[in-house]
Amino acid sequence: MSQSRFKTGDQALVRQINLAIILDQLRDNAPLSRAALAEKTGLNKTTVSSLVSELIERKLVIDIGLDSAGIGRPSVQLTLNPNAGFLVSAEIGVDYINVISTDFAPHINYKVKKTIHPNQDQHTIIEQVLVLLRHAISENPAAHGSLLGVAAGVPGLVDYATGTVLFAPNLRWKNAELGKILQQEFHVPIFVDNEANLAALGEYYFGAARGYQEVLYISAGVGIGGGIILNGSVMRGKTGFAGEFGHMTMDPEGELCSCGNIGCWETQASQRALFKFIRENIAAGHKSSLQDLLRGNLNSLTIAKVVEAARNQDTVAKDAFEQIGRHLGTGIASLVNALNPELVVLGGPISLGWEFMKSSIDQELHARALRWHQESAAIVLAHHGADACVMGGVAAVFNHMLARPSDRLDTVALPVYFS
């Protein structure tokens, strides 16, 4: 009898895996026919037909009609059901909160970005996040189904098991129980992670890294973070905190970093470094249209304003981006030598200046990375740019759903998980 139970369990597990494989193919390649799914997955047609019937019954998949364009009999085309449920994702930046909501397709159906003051305390910022998440949820029409999960990305060390933000130096947070707070508020699967890890996952699922298995993601903004994707999963390291590339020591005699170290990479190649370079050059007598654009208030600099000035051929703005590009390229070259990735993706707010940094990044990579490494690693811009993290939050919830397609989303109260 024990042996029989094990066989039944094995069969259930295999079916669960196969359901996930079908959903994953539809996520990446829809619309597809049953025959195409059988060809792509290697499963036999009878098995695929049974799996698809179950997914349609569970309202995760729909057919969208016949495709008669090819040779032979027309085939029924299948895709993910946009109305199987909706997902909500937030990024907590140093000076902003970004929130999106998507359907199950996933298409973005709601988006809001709110500026916050960097000096606000932890409690105040979390309360604002909750308000924005509640509003995003309320904006979803009933046709989109139920809430499938909530994700949040934070620039710092996150305990992946509990959703606790242990240390976020640029936010000045310590031991913030964000996962617990979100759980108590929304009662759905909760995913809290480092923002660069989520961004890497977002680009792997929905962006520039689709189809690549060894990906290095660099997020450059107020600080610098990173994520590593290996065969579809985030590489987390022994204690779960891999990817803190911004705190590599690049200059032992350099500036004090917010983490307490001296000469970290993010003191050279972040938003703060960009603005510092601009202010110093203007103070040294170099003329810049940014002075007029900001009415002399250089404390109100934004990356978007610097990009605007650079596109208008402002020398100070262009030189600033080139300098940041050189420092980014130096660090990326070292990481390429160490990790030998298949693809490097640059995202985060600094990536808005990609057109002015790319040449400098490429030059440093060519000069400093081993030839065999640089030849195998293209550097590309994140497809979702500054939204890579929130798309990664969607990917985290989505990944959870793909791994558990047998859950009846419309009738079963799902447990809370911390990813």
C-alpha positions, 0 to 999 in steps of 0.5 A: 500500500505504501508503494502504491501511494508513492506511485500515485504521488510520483504521477501527481508530481509528474503531472504538476511538472508537465502542467508547468511546462505547458504554461511556460511554453505559452508564456514564452511562445503563445499562441500555440496549437496543441500540436506545436506544444507537443513538438516544443515540449517533447510530450506526446499529443494525448498527454498535451491534450489532457493537460491543456483541457485541465488548464482550460478548465482551471481558466488558466488557458483559453483558445483564441480560435483557428489558425488557417494560415499554415499548410494543412488543417486549421489548428486551435490556437492557445494562449494564457488567459489574461483574466485568470487573475492579476498581480501587483508589484512595487519597487521602493526606491530611495526617492520614489515608489513605483507600482504596477498591476498586470493581468495574467498575460501579463499586460500592464493595466495600472501604473503609478510612480510617486516621488518620496523624500529620501529623509522619510522614516521607514514607517511613513514610506511603508504606509505610502507603499500600502496606500499605492498597492491598495489603490492598484488592487482597487483599480483592477476590473472584476473581469481580471479575476482575483489577486494572485500575489504581491511583490516588493523590491528593495535596494538592500539585503533581504532575508529571502525566507521571511521577507525582512529587509535586514539592511538597506543603507541608502534607505537607512532601514534595518530589520524592516519586516516588510513581508510580514506587513504585506502578509497581514494586509493582503493575505495572498502569496508575498514576494519580497526581494532585493530590487536587482534580483527582481529586475534580473528575473524580470528581464529574464522572463519578459525582457532583454534576457529572454532565452539566455541562461547565464545573465549578469544584471546591473542596476545603477541608480542611487546605488548599484546592485546586481543580480545573477540568473543561472538557468532561470533562477536567481543565484543567491549565495550561501546566505542569500545576499549575492549580487551586492556588486555596488559595495566592491572596493574600487578605490581604497583611498576613495569616498565614504560609502553609505554602507560604511566602507571606503571607495565602493563602486557605487561611490564612482558610478551611481546617481550621486556620483553623476550629480557630484561630477556635474556640480563640481564642473559647474563650480569650476566654471564650466557652463551648462544649460542645466543651470538655466534648466534648473534655475540655478538650483542644482540640488534639484538635478534629476537623471531625466534632466541630465539626459535632456541636457546631453541630448541638447549637446550640453558638454557638462552633461555628456562628460558626466555620463561618459565618466560614469560609463567609464566607471561602470565599464571598469566594474563590469569588466571585472565581473565579466572576468569573474563570472563569464556570463552569457549576457550583461544587462544594464538597468536602473535609473542611470540606464536612461543615459545609455546612449551617452555611456555605451561607448565608454562602457564598451571601451573599458570592457575591451581594455580590461576584460579577458578577450575570451570573456568579452567575446562571449558576453554582450552588454545590452540595455534593460528592455524595461529600463527603470521598470525592470524591478516591478516587472521582476516582481510580476515574474516572481508571482508568475513563477510561483503560479507556473510552479503550482498550476493545479491550484484552483485560483478562483476558488481556493484560498492560497497560503502565503509564501515568502519567495 
